[in-house]
Amino acid sequence: MDVGEENKEIVIGNEAVPPGKEQLLKISIDRLPTGTLIDIPVYVFNARKPGPTILIQAGLHGDEINGIEIVRRMLQQKRFKIRKGAVVAVPILNIFGFIHFSRDVPDGKDVNRSFPGTKSGSMASRIAYHYTSEILRQIDIGIDLHTGGAQRHNFPQIRYTEEDEYSKQLAGIFNAPITFPSRLIKGSFRNAAYRMGKPTIVYEAGESMRFDDYAILEGMQGILNVLKHFEMISKIEPLYSERSESVHLEERKWLRAPTAGMFIPEVTNGSEISKGQELGLITDTYAKHRKRIKAPYDGYVICINHQAVVNQGEALFHVGK
């Protein structure tokens, strides 16, 4: 690029954000039965100097609020004052799910299984369509913020697409405590981005409908690490988290309930574990029977189910080595 060249213009909903400007835009999606219009808020920070356009999004599942808080804090603290490139920040993608405390939209569809969507399809499909056509086509890199579903608590982790070497590099730059490859799921945002040649990483931390300050601070630090790497910011002050190197997992396994009963974990999330170590137990309410859950190998606990009463076969621990 020429020295005097400016960054590209960002256009969303027929509104343009020129280089050197920042603006809150909205994508109109649908209406509530009362007639209230529902928009997706989109913050655009467009620096004058050319550089990558990075999407930072949260709330693809409406009940996963840690990511929403990560973006909100970074907006409040003015952490997107960039000197090159552009940041497109979406605090809540699935507004319908958020106001209903739900993972999905009101018709029961999962927006993250509806990409790239259709213009005249279901509500989830239309949200995915407008988002793909309005935003995804303009970005270079995506950071998608999630939490564990139901009462499953994810230790802060970054997932990348194994087939995409650049997304693996991005995961290393983000440098979450745990890193591993994750398969592409049909209809997911990450799958749609991959097919469009947009490297994307997924940050998973905490559980739905519950704030986790550690997960939030780790997420903020990871985003700043990426912005610093691309020289979009000059320094990171204050540091939210310091660590040497992310633990890269090559193999993962879900440990499931061998029987129904009350589930009592005996390790903390993120713990390093040894093969044969007792991680928790399932017991009946009368203290007559118990089943112990043991580590299958040396590794780490990366997710714990916080459901106290479980049925046989339910996922209890996610472990990796």
Wavefront OBJ file of the C-alpha trace (Angstrom):
o trace
v 0.000 0.000 0.000
v 1.109 3.560 -0.688
v 2.217 5.601 2.293
v -0.580 8.110 1.804
v -3.325 5.546 1.198
v -6.340 5.636 3.525
v -8.187 2.725 5.061
v -11.284 1.374 3.347
v -14.788 2.614 4.023
v -17.102 0.383 6.102
v -20.716 0.315 4.861
v -23.522 -1.226 6.942
v -27.234 -0.699 6.348
v -26.547 1.869 3.617
v -24.578 3.981 6.107
v -20.892 4.540 5.484
v -18.186 4.991 8.108
v -15.222 6.665 6.380
v -11.599 6.358 7.520
v -10.895 8.269 10.725
v -14.470 7.990 12.038
v -16.385 5.846 14.531
v -20.123 5.304 14.614
v -22.908 3.198 16.085
v -24.968 1.625 13.295
v -27.944 -0.743 13.370
v -29.104 -3.646 11.222
v -32.914 -3.909 11.210
v -33.969 -7.551 11.570
v -37.594 -8.004 12.643
v -40.332 -6.839 14.988
v -41.759 -8.171 18.208
v -45.459 -9.155 18.122
v -46.120 -5.743 19.694
v -44.611 -4.059 16.645
v -41.401 -3.008 18.382
v -38.546 -2.979 15.872
v -35.527 -5.105 16.746
v -32.091 -3.982 15.540
v -28.612 -5.451 15.880
v -26.300 -2.698 17.232
v -22.968 -2.530 15.415
v -20.106 -0.289 16.566
v -17.612 0.606 13.846
v -14.190 2.063 14.672
v -12.451 2.927 11.416
v -8.891 4.269 11.642
v -7.447 6.487 8.961
v -4.447 4.245 8.260
v -5.001 0.963 6.368
v -4.981 -2.322 8.252
v -7.102 -5.421 8.928
v -10.817 -5.235 9.719
v -11.486 -7.329 12.818
v -14.962 -8.423 13.898
v -15.469 -8.878 17.652
v -18.907 -10.313 18.310
v -20.874 -11.678 21.248
v -24.387 -12.862 22.037
v -24.774 -15.200 19.067
v -26.501 -17.308 21.714
v -28.651 -14.887 23.700
v -28.004 -16.405 27.139
v -24.196 -16.358 26.841
v -23.609 -13.084 28.608
v -19.865 -13.160 29.408
v -19.013 -12.235 25.828
v -21.586 -9.444 25.908
v -19.909 -8.047 29.030
v -16.454 -8.320 27.425
v -17.532 -6.108 24.522
v -19.459 -3.732 26.823
v -16.465 -3.195 29.123
v -14.141 -2.618 26.196
v -16.545 -0.059 24.746
v -16.940 1.668 28.127
v -13.170 1.740 28.677
v -12.589 3.014 25.126
v -10.312 0.105 24.315
v -11.085 0.299 20.592
v -9.198 3.569 20.021
v -7.169 2.112 17.159
v -4.532 3.741 14.984
v -4.878 1.538 11.882
v -7.399 -0.867 10.366
v -10.942 -1.196 11.689
v -12.845 -2.879 14.507
v -16.452 -3.935 14.052
v -17.846 -4.670 17.538
v -21.219 -6.391 17.979
v -22.184 -6.687 21.686
v -25.385 -8.732 21.078
v -26.034 -10.529 17.807
v -29.100 -12.470 18.970
v -31.229 -9.714 20.537
v -34.309 -11.979 20.619
v -32.522 -14.673 22.623
v -31.047 -12.078 24.984
v -34.383 -10.535 25.956
v -35.903 -14.013 26.442
v -32.881 -15.371 28.443
v -32.581 -18.005 25.729
v -29.880 -19.562 23.569
v -32.215 -19.510 20.563
v -34.691 -17.170 18.881
v -38.412 -17.451 19.787
v -39.197 -20.012 17.068
v -36.692 -22.411 18.658
v -34.054 -22.125 15.937
v -30.350 -21.703 16.707
v -28.836 -18.755 14.818
v -25.451 -20.486 15.019
v -26.829 -23.379 12.976
v -28.479 -21.123 10.374
v -25.571 -19.530 8.468
v -25.273 -18.279 5.769
v -29.075 -17.940 6.019
v -31.763 -16.902 3.550
v -33.546 -13.608 3.002
v -37.052 -15.086 3.395
v -36.405 -17.982 5.781
v -37.020 -18.462 9.499
v -36.144 -15.722 11.965
v -32.770 -17.351 12.708
v -32.058 -17.785 9.006
v -32.892 -14.147 8.272
v -30.648 -12.904 11.083
v -27.818 -15.031 9.664
v -28.495 -13.800 6.114
v -28.445 -10.096 6.980
v -25.377 -10.548 9.166
v -23.501 -12.450 6.457
v -24.343 -9.966 3.719
v -23.913 -6.801 5.804
v -20.882 -7.628 7.973
v -19.118 -10.882 7.229
v -18.232 -9.959 3.665
v -16.377 -6.812 4.891
v -14.167 -8.295 7.606
v -10.740 -9.921 7.450
v -10.691 -11.681 10.837
v -13.376 -12.804 13.304
v -13.329 -13.269 17.094
v -16.529 -14.987 18.271
v -17.238 -14.868 22.043
v -19.193 -17.704 23.714
v -19.740 -19.482 27.039
v -20.648 -23.030 27.937
v -24.275 -23.996 27.372
v -26.790 -24.887 30.094
v -24.860 -25.207 33.372
v -21.598 -26.316 31.810
v -18.744 -23.996 32.789
v -15.907 -23.679 30.270
v -12.457 -22.782 31.536
v -11.195 -19.926 29.282
v -10.219 -21.520 25.972
v -9.710 -20.660 22.318
v -10.902 -22.944 19.537
v -9.614 -22.710 15.991
v -10.308 -24.440 12.669
v -7.813 -27.239 12.104
v -8.021 -26.860 8.313
v -7.154 -23.155 8.586
v -3.527 -22.539 9.522
v -4.134 -18.796 9.891
v -6.847 -19.339 12.505
v -4.356 -21.486 14.439
v -1.906 -18.582 14.355
v -4.652 -16.226 15.553
v -5.390 -18.579 18.444
v -1.733 -18.400 19.436
v -1.806 -14.600 19.320
v -4.967 -14.479 21.466
v -3.132 -16.766 23.920
v -5.996 -17.993 26.100
v -5.077 -20.394 28.936
v -6.224 -23.362 26.800
v -6.067 -23.755 22.991
v -7.236 -26.585 20.732
v -8.631 -27.296 17.251
v -12.373 -27.778 16.870
v -14.268 -29.259 13.933
v -16.484 -27.075 11.783
v -20.225 -27.445 12.396
v -22.671 -27.161 9.514
v -24.584 -23.880 9.663
v -22.261 -22.258 12.218
v -20.876 -18.748 11.930
v -17.325 -20.098 11.946
v -18.115 -22.509 9.109
v -19.628 -19.701 7.013
v -16.607 -17.487 7.706
v -14.206 -20.305 6.774
v -15.968 -20.839 3.445
v -15.623 -17.125 2.733
v -11.907 -17.183 3.553
v -12.303 -15.239 6.825
v -10.127 -16.781 9.589
v -12.136 -16.977 12.819
v -11.417 -18.079 16.371
v -13.974 -18.878 19.085
v -13.411 -17.878 22.716
v -15.354 -20.066 25.169
v -15.370 -19.107 28.842
v -17.788 -19.401 31.758
v -21.387 -20.587 31.626
v -24.656 -19.151 30.378
v -26.555 -16.498 32.395
v -23.754 -16.125 34.930
v -20.969 -13.532 34.968
v -17.441 -14.847 35.510
v -14.973 -12.004 36.028
v -11.928 -14.172 35.354
v -13.403 -15.328 32.034
v -14.262 -11.729 31.128
v -10.770 -10.392 31.907
v -9.093 -13.242 30.002
v -11.278 -12.469 26.991
v -10.459 -8.763 27.097
v -6.751 -9.536 27.333
v -6.915 -11.912 24.368
v -8.636 -9.332 22.157
v -6.054 -6.703 23.098
v -3.291 -9.203 22.297
v -4.695 -9.506 18.766
v -5.049 -5.733 18.313
v -1.485 -5.227 19.548
v -0.136 -7.915 17.203
v -1.565 -6.115 14.167
v -0.232 -2.772 15.484
v -3.773 -1.421 15.768
v -2.883 -0.296 19.300
v 0.592 0.632 20.497
v 0.490 -0.842 24.006
v -1.717 -2.733 26.441
v -2.301 -0.868 29.695
v -3.452 -2.087 32.061
v -2.776 -5.786 31.582
v -5.821 -7.832 32.563
v -3.970 -11.129 32.607
v -0.366 -12.301 32.364
v 0.722 -15.793 31.342
v 3.648 -17.364 29.547
v 2.186 -19.799 27.040
v -1.216 -21.278 26.282
v -1.645 -25.022 26.883
v -2.339 -26.655 23.511
v -4.520 -29.767 23.709
v -4.144 -32.540 21.119
v -6.892 -34.806 22.426
v -10.164 -34.196 24.278
v -12.781 -36.379 25.916
v -16.119 -35.934 27.703
v -16.524 -37.956 30.898
v -20.181 -38.882 31.357
v -22.324 -39.930 34.314
v -22.153 -43.720 34.795
v -25.489 -43.604 36.618
v -28.152 -41.129 37.727
v -27.703 -39.301 41.026
v -26.195 -36.242 42.665
v -22.982 -35.024 41.034
v -20.200 -33.776 43.313
v -17.058 -32.440 41.555
v -13.826 -32.754 43.520
v -11.513 -30.677 41.301
v -11.591 -27.078 40.146
v -11.975 -26.093 36.524
v -8.656 -25.638 34.714
v -6.887 -28.076 37.067
v -4.005 -30.209 35.870
v -4.925 -33.863 36.476
v -3.185 -37.239 36.601
v -4.362 -40.531 35.125
v -6.556 -42.378 37.619
v -7.132 -39.293 39.786
v -10.634 -39.048 41.261
v -12.337 -36.014 39.740
v -15.762 -36.354 41.308
v -18.495 -38.784 42.202
v -22.144 -39.640 41.626
v -24.081 -40.610 44.748
v -27.647 -41.452 45.625
v -29.529 -39.339 48.151
v -29.292 -42.019 50.857
v -25.477 -42.357 50.916
v -25.728 -46.060 50.051
v -24.231 -46.083 46.536
v -21.570 -44.035 44.824
v -19.705 -44.097 41.533
v -16.349 -42.403 41.193
v -15.287 -40.531 38.038
v -11.571 -40.886 37.337
v -9.205 -39.158 34.938
v -8.520 -41.268 31.814
v -5.073 -39.714 31.322
v -2.716 -36.944 32.429
v -4.109 -33.617 31.267
v -6.399 -30.755 32.193
v -10.028 -30.178 33.137
v -11.481 -27.619 30.695
v -15.193 -27.812 31.525
v -17.309 -28.851 34.523
v -21.059 -29.408 34.589
v -22.555 -27.450 37.504
v -25.835 -29.379 37.387
v -26.171 -30.966 40.834
v -28.621 -33.735 39.890
v -27.787 -35.649 36.708
v -29.057 -38.544 34.641
v -26.995 -41.405 33.305
v -24.966 -40.401 30.252
v -24.899 -36.652 30.944
v -21.603 -34.860 30.300
v -19.802 -34.088 33.561
v -16.189 -33.184 32.764
v -14.482 -32.142 29.549
v -10.820 -33.106 29.794
v -7.900 -32.845 27.417
v -4.235 -33.749 27.093
l 1 2 3 4 5 6 7 8 9 10 11 12 13 14 15 16 17 18 19 20 21 22 23 24 25 26 27 28 29 30 31 32 33 34 35 36 37 38 39 40 41 42 43 44 45 46 47 48 49 50 51 52 53 54 55 56 57 58 59 60 61 62 63 64 65 66 67 68 69 70 71 72 73 74 75 76 77 78 79 80 81 82 83 84 85 86 87 88 89 90 91 92 93 94 95 96 97 98 99 100 101 102 103 104 105 106 107 108 109 110 111 112 113 114 115 116 117 118 119 120 121 122 123 124 125 126 127 128 129 130 131 132 133 134 135 136 137 138 139 140 141 142 143 144 145 146 147 148 149 150 151 152 153 154 155 156 157 158 159 160 161 162 163 164 165 166 167 168 169 170 171 172 173 174 175 176 177 178 179 180 181 182 183 184 185 186 187 188 189 190 191 192 193 194 195 196 197 198 199 200 201 202 203 204 205 206 207 208 209 210 211 212 213 214 215 216 217 218 219 220 221 222 223 224 225 226 227 228 229 230 231 232 233 234 235 236 237 238 239 240 241 242 243 244 245 246 247 248 249 250 251 252 253 254 255 256 257 258 259 260 261 262 263 264 265 266 267 268 269 270 271 272 273 274 275 276 277 278 279 280 281 282 283 284 285 286 287 288 289 290 291 292 293 294 295 296 297 298 299 300 301 302 303 304 305 306 307 308 309 310 311 312 313 314 315 316 317 318 319 320 321
